[in-house]
């Protein structure tokens, strides 16, 4: 069997076509993650603004969108911070004090988790302080957050 030159060139282009297809798939995945994250972040930014009260359906959809972000690697600290903010609002909306405390503890833990991925982010540590101050057992987390913020203060010369 004789290989003709056109068959060889077609076979050699197959890896390039597969590579280009994988790039398109990866890019579309990232675009989807960005759209879901932006939609959830935009919705959360309205919560507590003036007289806006999200409906149960909006709360459920926002929570679902934030949970979807967990299924796409790599883990992004910004997505975890959004989840913490959502959990904090869940605590605010809760009628039962035990449920409120449970949401606040989850929010503090999620924000702390995000800070383990970006420990030099001062604003994130301030949020850890905010969330941990609304829990029963957040003293250790509060101490660490205050220590981290103090260490991140710019030196005065």
C-alpha positions in Angstrom: 0.0 0.0 0.0 1.3 3.3 -1.0 0.7 6.4 1.2 -0.1 9.3 -0.9 0.9 12.8 0.3 -2.7 14.0 0.8 -3.5 11.2 3.3 -0.5 11.9 5.3 -1.3 15.6 5.6 -4.9 14.8 6.7 -3.6 12.5 9.4 -1.1 15.0 10.6 -3.8 17.7 11.0 -6.0 15.4 13.2 -4.1 16.2 16.4 -4.4 19.9 15.7 -8.1 19.6 15.2 -8.4 17.7 18.5 -6.3 20.3 20.3 -8.4 23.2 18.9 -11.6 21.4 19.9 -10.3 21.0 23.5 -9.4 24.7 23.7 -12.9 25.6 22.6 -14.5 23.4 25.2 -12.2 24.7 28.0 -12.9 28.3 27.0 -16.6 27.8 26.9 -16.5 26.2 30.3 -14.7 29.2 31.7 -17.2 31.6 30.1 -20.1 29.6 31.6 -18.4 29.8 35.1 -17.9 33.5 34.7 -21.5 34.1 33.7 -22.9 32.1 36.7 -20.5 33.8 39.1 -21.3 37.2 37.8 -25.1 36.6 37.9 -24.9 35.4 41.5 -22.6 38.2 42.5 -24.8 40.8 40.9 -27.9 39.4 42.7 -26.1 39.3 46.0 -25.0 42.9 45.6 -28.7 44.0 45.7 -29.5 42.2 48.9 -29.8 44.6 51.8 -29.9 47.7 49.4 -32.7 50.0 50.4 -36.0 48.1 50.5 -35.0 45.2 48.2 -36.0 41.8 49.5 -35.3 38.8 47.4 -38.1 36.3 46.9 -37.8 32.6 47.9 -37.3 31.7 44.2 -34.5 34.2 43.8 -32.8 33.0 47.0 -33.1 29.4 45.8 -31.7 30.2 42.3 -28.8 32.2 43.7 -27.9 29.3 46.1 -28.1 26.8 43.2 -25.9 29.0 41.0 -23.3 29.2 43.8 -23.4 25.5 44.4 -22.7 24.9 40.6 -19.4 26.8 41.0 -18.1 24.0 43.3 -18.3 21.5 40.4 -15.8 23.4 38.2 -12.1 23.2 39.1 -9.9 24.9 40.1 -11.4 26.1 43.3 -11.7 29.9 43.2 -11.4 31.9 46.4 -13.8 34.6 45.0 -16.5 32.0 44.5 -16.0 30.7 48.0 -16.3 34.3 49.3 -19.6 34.7 47.4 -20.8 31.5 49.0 -19.9 32.8 52.4 -21.7 36.1 51.7 -24.8 34.1 50.6 -24.7 32.0 53.8 -24.4 35.1 55.8 -27.6 36.5 54.2 -29.3 33.1 54.8 -28.5 33.7 58.4 -30.0 37.2 58.3 -33.2 35.9 56.7 -33.6 33.0 59.1 -36.3 33.3 61.8 -34.9 30.7 64.2 -31.9 31.7 66.2 -30.3 28.3 66.0 -30.7 28.3 62.2 -29.2 31.8 62.1 -26.2 30.7 64.1 -25.7 27.6 61.9 -25.7 29.7 58.7 -23.3 32.2 60.3 -20.9 29.4 61.3 -21.0 28.0 57.8 -20.4 31.5 56.4 -17.4 32.0 58.7 -16.0 28.6 57.8 -16.4 29.2 54.1 -14.8 32.6 54.2 -11.9 31.2 56.3 -11.5 28.5 53.6 -11.3 31.1 50.9 -8.6 33.0 52.9 -6.5 29.9 53.1 -6.2 30.2 49.3 -5.3 33.9 49.4 -3.9 34.8 52.9 -2.7 38.2 51.9 -6.1 39.6 51.1 -6.9 42.1 54.0 -10.6 42.7 53.0 -11.2 38.9 53.2 -9.8 38.8 56.7 -12.2 41.7 57.7 -15.0 39.6 56.4 -13.8 36.6 58.5 -14.0 38.9 61.5 -17.5 40.0 60.5 -18.8 36.5 60.0 -17.0 34.9 63.0 -18.3 37.6 65.3 -21.8 36.3 64.7 -21.0 32.8 65.9 -20.8 31.1 69.2 -17.4 29.5 68.8 -15.5 32.0 66.6 -13.0 33.3 69.1 -10.0 31.3 67.6 -10.9 32.4 64.1 -11.3 36.0 65.3 -7.9 36.0 66.9 -6.3 34.6 63.8 -8.1 37.2 61.6 -7.0 40.1 63.8 -3.4 38.8 63.8 -3.4 38.4 60.0 -4.8 41.9 59.5 -2.2 43.4 61.8 0.6 41.6 59.9 -0.8 42.9 56.6 -0.7 46.6 57.8 1.7 48.6 55.7 4.8 49.7 57.7 4.9 53.4 58.6 8.3 54.9 58.0 
